Amino acid sequence: MTTTADGNAAADPGLQRHFDRRISAEQRIEPRDWMPDGYRATLVRQIAQHAHSEIIGMQPEGDWLTRAPSLRRKAILLAKVQDEAGHGLYLYAATETLGVDRADLTGRLISGRQKYSSIFNYPSRTFADVGVIGWLVDGAAICNQVPLCRSSYGPYARAMVRICKEESFHQRQGYELLLRMMAGTPEQRAMVQDATDRWWWPALMMFGPPDAESPNTQRSMAWRIKRHTNDELRQRFVDMTVPQAEKLGVTLPDPELRWNPERGHHDFGEPDWAEFRRVVSGQGPCNAERLRRRRAAHEKGAWVREAAAAYAARRQAERERTEAPA
Ligand code: FAQ
């Protein structure tokens, strides 16, 4: 038996050719289509990590729900955090189309066997962080995720269309909050600058390691799961964000940041990749707390899962009784 570069048993060459042709013709792969094992595994890895990120990502802003400074801000924040729960659910559902079980994915998250985005391991210290998370974290998420609406796997691409629409509202509510704060007192302006200083570099790390150190990019690009490399998207984010920072009146904390007319892009400094590796390996400021709270929420929800299962079993028994021949 021959094996592929993934180490999988080689597919029927006809099926593989058909798959390759569809990928290069920009046709979507759907759940019932044949796909290489490596393609399936890459999708499960990426979509599950993305789903976990949305669910864990509710925590830094969720911390401010009971402390929002007005009813209007609370309503906006509540809607945003609820959207993130919804994004997690669409993405878990997309992962299930690949033959994995959502309960198993949750198990992998709370036991620390599967990753979620590094960004959510930083604390949200003041209400300005809510604005900066919307502006920079959702801004980076949009840059990264709009191209995923053209991802080759149908259920993922379709989920991303709706998610991106909602991320756009998230980014705007954050930026609008910051514009208001910057028109406020010197203390409010200082809070915005401080939050920008703390979130800028972690936001750049959201795009993943530099291309030269990204083991998955090349293959994911060939499969058209990812449409751009990590560094391309990071550059796009910097170029998009610099004029927004100028309009807002904050300084981005990078002395190397400047427009390069020859490249037609901004040059910028190198994120601290040692810090990135520490955070991804579980040593960030909030990793332990994020997982502890997720675990506690999961345990507290056990009765809901049991009730839902009991209800489904009862409905099934009723259906079988009424459908049974007399
Ligand atoms: N954090 O070879 P690559 C959001 C891992 S949602 C942690 O470059 P790949 C919405 C990577 O998984 C944010 N780990 O990997 C929101 C891989 O590990 P593995 C999440 C990271 O997959 C806003 C290893 O490093 N978004 O923000 C990170 O080709 C506000 C090598 O990396 C998505 O998930 C990281 N930052 O590219 C919610 C988008 N970066 O599995 C609430 C979809 C890399 O080999 C509030 N995902 N790693 O052990 C993607 O686009 C890609 O998966 C990348 C990584 C770009 C994240």
Residues whose N, C-alpha, C, O or C-beta is under 5 A from the ligand:
A	BS01	FAQ	R45 Q46 Q49 H50 S53 E54 G57 M58 E84 K115 Y116 S117 S118 V137 D138 A141 M205 M206 F207 G208 P209 S214 P215 N216 T217 S220 V280
